[in-house]
Amino acid sequence: MAEPIAFHFWPTPNGWKVAIALEEMALPYDLHLVDIGRGDQFDPAFLKISPNNRMPAIVDPDGPDGAPVSLFESGAILLYLARKTGRFMGRNERDRIAVEQWLMWQMGGVGPMAGQAHHFLKYAPHLDPPQDLPYAKDRYRAEVARLYGVLDRRLAETEFVAGDFYSIADMATWPWASLWEGQQQTLDDKPHMARWLEALGSRPGVQAGRALRAELRGDHRDRTAQQTLFRR
Protein backbone atom coordinates (compact mmCIF):
# COMPACT_ATOMS: atom_id res chain seq x y z
CA MET A 1 0.00 0.00 0.00
CA ALA A 2 1.29 3.47 -0.94
CA GLU A 3 2.42 5.81 1.80
CA PRO A 4 -0.20 8.47 2.50
CA ILE A 5 0.11 11.97 1.13
CA ALA A 6 0.78 14.62 3.77
CA PHE A 7 -2.07 17.08 3.32
CA HIS A 8 -1.61 20.54 4.86
CA PHE A 9 -5.10 21.94 5.23
CA TRP A 10 -7.55 24.30 6.86
CA PRO A 11 -11.30 24.27 6.10
CA THR A 12 -11.51 27.06 3.51
CA PRO A 13 -12.64 26.93 -0.12
CA ASN A 14 -9.09 26.47 -1.37
CA GLY A 15 -8.51 23.71 1.15
CA TRP A 16 -11.75 22.02 0.14
CA LYS A 17 -10.60 21.77 -3.48
CA VAL A 18 -7.80 19.38 -2.60
CA ALA A 19 -9.78 17.62 0.12
CA ILE A 20 -12.48 16.83 -2.45
CA ALA A 21 -9.90 15.63 -4.98
CA LEU A 22 -8.21 13.32 -2.48
CA GLU A 23 -11.58 11.85 -1.53
CA GLU A 24 -12.78 11.49 -5.12
CA MET A 25 -9.49 9.86 -6.16
CA ALA A 26 -9.48 7.58 -3.09
CA LEU A 27 -5.91 8.60 -2.28
CA PRO A 28 -4.75 7.93 1.29
CA TYR A 29 -3.63 11.03 3.17
CA ASP A 30 -2.50 12.18 6.57
CA LEU A 31 -4.05 15.46 7.66
CA HIS A 32 -1.79 18.26 8.92
CA LEU A 33 -3.83 21.22 10.13
CA VAL A 34 -2.58 24.73 9.29
CA ASP A 35 -4.44 27.09 11.62
CA ILE A 36 -4.38 30.25 9.53
CA GLY A 37 -5.97 32.33 12.29
CA ARG A 38 -3.15 31.40 14.65
CA GLY A 39 -0.42 31.97 12.07
CA ASP A 40 0.68 28.39 11.35
CA GLN A 41 1.15 29.39 7.70
CA PHE A 42 4.19 31.44 8.73
CA ASP A 43 5.95 28.57 10.47
CA PRO A 44 9.41 28.04 8.87
CA ALA A 45 8.76 24.32 8.42
CA PHE A 46 5.56 25.04 6.50
CA LEU A 47 7.23 27.76 4.43
CA LYS A 48 9.66 25.15 3.10
CA ILE A 49 6.65 23.41 1.56
CA SER A 50 4.59 26.49 0.71
CA PRO A 51 6.85 29.55 0.33
CA ASN A 52 3.85 31.77 -0.43
CA ASN A 53 2.58 31.06 3.13
CA ARG A 54 -0.74 29.75 1.87
CA MET A 55 -2.44 26.43 2.23
CA PRO A 56 -3.30 23.89 0.94
CA ALA A 57 -0.04 22.13 0.26
CA ILE A 58 0.89 18.48 -0.07
CA VAL A 59 3.94 16.27 0.24
CA ASP A 60 3.66 13.09 -1.78
CA PRO A 61 6.23 10.49 -0.64
CA ASP A 62 5.62 8.64 -3.92
CA GLY A 63 6.37 11.43 -6.37
CA PRO A 64 7.99 11.28 -9.81
CA ASP A 65 10.48 8.42 -10.11
CA GLY A 66 9.42 7.30 -6.65
CA ALA A 67 11.01 10.30 -4.91
CA PRO A 68 9.06 12.63 -2.59
CA VAL A 69 7.66 15.85 -4.01
CA SER A 70 5.99 18.83 -2.36
CA LEU A 71 3.48 21.13 -4.02
CA PHE A 72 1.70 24.35 -3.14
CA GLU A 73 -1.08 26.21 -5.03
CA SER A 74 -4.39 24.37 -5.20
CA GLY A 75 -4.59 24.37 -9.00
CA ALA A 76 -1.11 22.88 -9.35
CA ILE A 77 -1.98 20.23 -6.77
CA LEU A 78 -5.17 19.30 -8.63
CA LEU A 79 -3.28 18.95 -11.92
CA TYR A 80 -0.62 16.83 -10.26
CA LEU A 81 -3.12 14.51 -8.60
CA ALA A 82 -5.09 14.14 -11.84
CA ARG A 83 -1.91 13.15 -13.69
CA LYS A 84 -0.86 10.84 -10.90
CA THR A 85 -4.14 8.94 -10.94
CA GLY A 86 -5.05 9.35 -14.60
CA ARG A 87 -8.50 10.56 -13.54
CA PHE A 88 -10.74 13.60 -13.83
CA MET A 89 -8.98 15.16 -16.83
CA GLY A 90 -11.27 13.77 -19.52
CA ARG A 91 -10.61 11.19 -22.22
CA ASN A 92 -8.47 12.94 -24.80
CA GLU A 93 -6.41 16.05 -25.52
CA ARG A 94 -9.43 18.21 -26.32
CA ASP A 95 -10.93 17.30 -22.96
CA ARG A 96 -7.68 18.15 -21.22
CA ILE A 97 -7.54 21.53 -22.95
CA ALA A 98 -11.06 22.29 -21.72
CA VAL A 99 -10.21 21.21 -18.17
CA GLU A 100 -7.08 23.32 -18.07
CA GLN A 101 -8.71 26.48 -19.41
CA TRP A 102 -11.65 26.29 -16.99
CA LEU A 103 -9.30 25.48 -14.12
CA MET A 104 -7.28 28.59 -14.98
CA TRP A 105 -10.55 30.56 -15.16
CA GLN A 106 -11.32 29.50 -11.61
CA MET A 107 -7.83 30.18 -10.33
CA GLY A 108 -7.56 33.60 -11.95
CA GLY A 109 -11.18 34.71 -11.60
CA VAL A 110 -13.67 32.95 -9.36
CA GLY A 111 -11.32 32.29 -6.45
CA PRO A 112 -9.68 35.71 -6.20
CA MET A 113 -12.85 37.69 -6.89
CA ALA A 114 -15.05 35.65 -4.54
CA GLY A 115 -12.30 35.88 -1.93
CA GLN A 116 -12.28 39.67 -2.19
CA ALA A 117 -16.08 39.72 -2.02
CA HIS A 118 -15.95 37.70 1.18
CA HIS A 119 -13.34 40.05 2.62
CA PHE A 120 -15.09 43.34 1.91
CA LEU A 121 -18.65 42.11 2.51
CA LYS A 122 -18.11 39.94 5.59
CA TYR A 123 -14.81 40.73 7.28
CA ALA A 124 -13.68 44.29 6.57
CA PRO A 125 -16.72 45.95 8.22
CA HIS A 126 -15.75 44.20 11.47
CA LEU A 127 -12.09 45.23 11.50
CA ASP A 128 -10.78 47.65 14.11
CA PRO A 129 -11.36 50.32 12.92
CA PRO A 130 -14.21 49.17 10.65
CA GLN A 131 -13.56 49.28 6.90
CA ASP A 132 -17.05 49.46 5.40
CA LEU A 133 -16.20 50.43 1.82
CA PRO A 134 -19.20 50.68 -0.55
CA TYR A 135 -17.05 50.90 -3.69
CA ALA A 136 -15.09 47.74 -2.86
CA LYS A 137 -18.26 45.88 -1.86
CA ASP A 138 -20.03 46.84 -5.07
CA ARG A 139 -16.97 46.13 -7.23
CA TYR A 140 -16.40 42.58 -6.05
CA ARG A 141 -20.07 41.71 -5.68
CA ALA A 142 -20.60 42.72 -9.31
CA GLU A 143 -17.54 40.86 -10.59
CA VAL A 144 -18.59 37.65 -8.84
CA ALA A 145 -22.05 38.04 -10.41
CA ARG A 146 -20.44 38.42 -13.83
CA LEU A 147 -18.34 35.29 -13.35
CA TYR A 148 -21.32 33.26 -12.16
CA GLY A 149 -23.16 34.43 -15.25
CA VAL A 150 -20.31 33.00 -17.33
CA LEU A 151 -20.59 29.75 -15.37
CA ASP A 152 -24.35 29.54 -15.79
CA ARG A 153 -24.14 30.07 -19.54
CA ARG A 154 -21.45 27.42 -19.79
CA LEU A 155 -23.54 24.95 -17.79
CA ALA A 156 -26.51 25.60 -20.06
CA GLU A 157 -24.46 23.85 -22.75
CA THR A 158 -22.65 21.17 -20.75
CA GLU A 159 -23.36 18.96 -17.76
CA PHE A 160 -20.11 19.88 -16.03
CA VAL A 161 -17.71 22.80 -16.23
CA ALA A 162 -15.31 21.31 -18.78
CA GLY A 163 -17.84 19.27 -20.75
CA ASP A 164 -19.93 16.13 -20.33
CA PHE A 165 -17.52 14.71 -17.74
CA TYR A 166 -16.75 15.51 -14.10
CA SER A 167 -13.25 16.93 -13.68
CA ILE A 168 -10.85 18.82 -11.47
CA ALA A 169 -12.32 22.01 -12.97
CA ASP A 170 -15.54 21.20 -11.12
CA MET A 171 -13.64 20.36 -7.94
CA ALA A 172 -11.89 23.72 -8.10
CA THR A 173 -14.98 25.81 -8.81
CA TRP A 174 -17.60 24.23 -6.56
CA PRO A 175 -16.08 25.20 -3.17
CA TRP A 176 -16.22 28.93 -3.94
CA ALA A 177 -19.49 28.79 -5.88
CA SER A 178 -21.18 26.88 -3.06
CA LEU A 179 -20.75 29.99 -0.88
CA TRP A 180 -22.77 32.20 -3.23
CA GLU A 181 -25.05 33.44 -0.46
CA GLY A 182 -22.14 34.89 1.54
CA GLN A 183 -21.02 36.65 -1.65
CA GLN A 184 -24.49 38.26 -1.84
CA GLN A 185 -25.38 36.51 -5.07
CA THR A 186 -28.62 35.01 -6.36
CA LEU A 187 -29.38 31.79 -8.22
CA ASP A 188 -32.82 32.97 -9.34
CA ASP A 189 -31.42 33.84 -12.77
CA LYS A 190 -28.85 31.01 -12.81
CA PRO A 191 -30.80 27.73 -13.03
CA HIS A 192 -27.95 25.81 -14.63
CA MET A 193 -25.48 26.80 -11.92
CA ALA A 194 -28.09 25.83 -9.32
CA ARG A 195 -28.54 22.41 -10.95
CA TRP A 196 -24.77 21.87 -11.00
CA LEU A 197 -24.29 22.97 -7.39
CA GLU A 198 -26.90 20.49 -6.23
CA ALA A 199 -25.53 17.63 -8.37
CA LEU A 200 -21.98 18.08 -7.11
CA GLY A 201 -23.11 18.59 -3.55
CA SER A 202 -24.73 15.16 -3.60
CA ARG A 203 -21.49 13.37 -4.49
CA PRO A 204 -19.98 11.44 -1.55
CA GLY A 205 -16.47 12.65 -2.35
CA VAL A 206 -17.56 16.28 -2.38
CA GLN A 207 -19.49 15.83 0.85
CA ALA A 208 -16.51 14.18 2.56
CA GLY A 209 -14.06 16.84 1.40
CA ARG A 210 -16.37 19.66 2.44
CA ALA A 211 -16.98 18.10 5.85
CA LEU A 212 -13.28 17.61 6.66
CA ARG A 213 -12.76 19.29 10.05
CA ALA A 214 -15.67 21.60 9.30
CA GLU A 215 -16.06 22.33 12.99
CA LEU A 216 -12.86 24.41 12.84
CA ARG A 217 -14.22 26.85 10.30
CA GLY A 218 -14.61 30.31 11.84
CA ASP A 219 -15.75 33.77 10.79
CA HIS A 220 -12.35 35.47 11.38
CA ARG A 221 -13.89 38.12 13.63
CA ASP A 222 -11.46 37.40 16.45
CA ARG A 223 -9.09 40.39 16.71
CA THR A 224 -5.95 38.27 16.94
CA ALA A 225 -6.96 36.23 13.90
CA GLN A 226 -7.70 39.43 11.98
CA GLN A 227 -4.24 40.77 12.73
CA THR A 228 -2.71 37.53 11.48
CA LEU A 229 -4.85 37.18 8.36
CA PHE A 230 -5.35 40.72 7.17
CA ARG A 231 -2.47 42.84 8.46
CA ARG A 232 0.65 40.88 7.46
JOQUI-V753526 format. One record per residue. RES is the residue in three letters. PSI is psi in whole degrees, 0 to 359 (* if undefined). Layout:
RES_PSI ; RES_PSI
//
This chain:
MET_137 ; ALA_147 ; GLU_144 ; PRO_151 ; ILE_136 ; ALA_117 ; PHE_112 ; HIS_118 ; PHE_151 ; TRP_147 ; PRO_81 ; THR_169 ; PRO_320 ; ASN_323 ; GLY_321 ; TRP_326 ; LYS_308 ; VAL_325 ; ALA_316 ; ILE_315 ; ALA_315 ; LEU_320 ; GLU_314 ; GLU_326 ; MET_358 ; ALA_42 ; LEU_130 ; PRO_141 ; TYR_151 ; ASP_130 ; LEU_130 ; HIS_109 ; LEU_136 ; VAL_95 ; ASP_98 ; ILE_338 ; GLY_335 ; ARG_345 ; GLY_17 ; ASP_335 ; GLN_348 ; PHE_3 ; ASP_133 ; PRO_325 ; ALA_321 ; PHE_324 ; LEU_336 ; LYS_332 ; ILE_319 ; SER_85 ; PRO_346 ; ASN_11 ; ASN_48 ; ARG_147 ; MET_160 ; PRO_165 ; ALA_158 ; ILE_156 ; VAL_117 ; ASP_113 ; PRO_341 ; ASP_65 ; GLY_198 ; PRO_136 ; ASP_22 ; GLY_4 ; ALA_148 ; PRO_150 ; VAL_142 ; SER_147 ; LEU_142 ; PHE_172 ; GLU_117 ; SER_321 ; GLY_318 ; ALA_322 ; ILE_316 ; LEU_316 ; LEU_318 ; TYR_313 ; LEU_324 ; ALA_319 ; ARG_319 ; LYS_318 ; THR_344 ; GLY_28 ; ARG_154 ; PHE_29 ; MET_9 ; GLY_191 ; ARG_344 ; ASN_182 ; GLU_324 ; ARG_320 ; ASP_315 ; ARG_321 ; ILE_316 ; ALA_317 ; VAL_313 ; GLU_319 ; GLN_323 ; TRP_331 ; LEU_316 ; MET_324 ; TRP_318 ; GLN_312 ; MET_322 ; GLY_342 ; GLY_288 ; VAL_311 ; GLY_304 ; PRO_318 ; MET_317 ; ALA_323 ; GLY_318 ; GLN_323 ; ALA_314 ; HIS_315 ; HIS_308 ; PHE_334 ; LEU_324 ; LYS_322 ; TYR_313 ; ALA_322 ; PRO_345 ; HIS_9 ; LEU_169 ; ASP_103 ; PRO_161 ; PRO_144 ; GLN_76 ; ASP_96 ; LEU_98 ; PRO_320 ; TYR_312 ; ALA_318 ; LYS_314 ; ASP_320 ; ARG_309 ; TYR_328 ; ARG_316 ; ALA_322 ; GLU_322 ; VAL_319 ; ALA_319 ; ARG_314 ; LEU_320 ; TYR_334 ; GLY_318 ; VAL_314 ; LEU_316 ; ASP_318 ; ARG_323 ; ARG_315 ; LEU_350 ; ALA_338 ; GLU_336 ; THR_156 ; GLU_322 ; PHE_176 ; VAL_317 ; ALA_352 ; GLY_216 ; ASP_19 ; PHE_146 ; TYR_136 ; SER_178 ; ILE_340 ; ALA_323 ; ASP_316 ; MET_327 ; ALA_324 ; THR_322 ; TRP_316 ; PRO_317 ; TRP_316 ; ALA_331 ; SER_345 ; LEU_27 ; TRP_326 ; GLU_318 ; GLY_342 ; GLN_7 ; GLN_48 ; GLN_173 ; THR_148 ; LEU_3 ; ASP_325 ; ASP_15 ; LYS_65 ; PRO_330 ; HIS_322 ; MET_318 ; ALA_317 ; ARG_316 ; TRP_317 ; LEU_315 ; GLU_318 ; ALA_314 ; LEU_323 ; GLY_344 ; SER_354 ; ARG_134 ; PRO_321 ; GLY_321 ; VAL_317 ; GLN_317 ; ALA_317 ; GLY_320 ; ARG_328 ; ALA_351 ; LEU_114 ; ARG_40 ; ALA_335 ; GLU_346 ; LEU_351 ; ARG_127 ; GLY_181 ; ASP_4 ; HIS_34 ; ARG_354 ; ASP_133 ; ARG_320 ; THR_317 ; ALA_321 ; GLN_318 ; GLN_320 ; THR_315 ; LEU_323 ; PHE_355 ; ARG_2 ; ARG_*
//
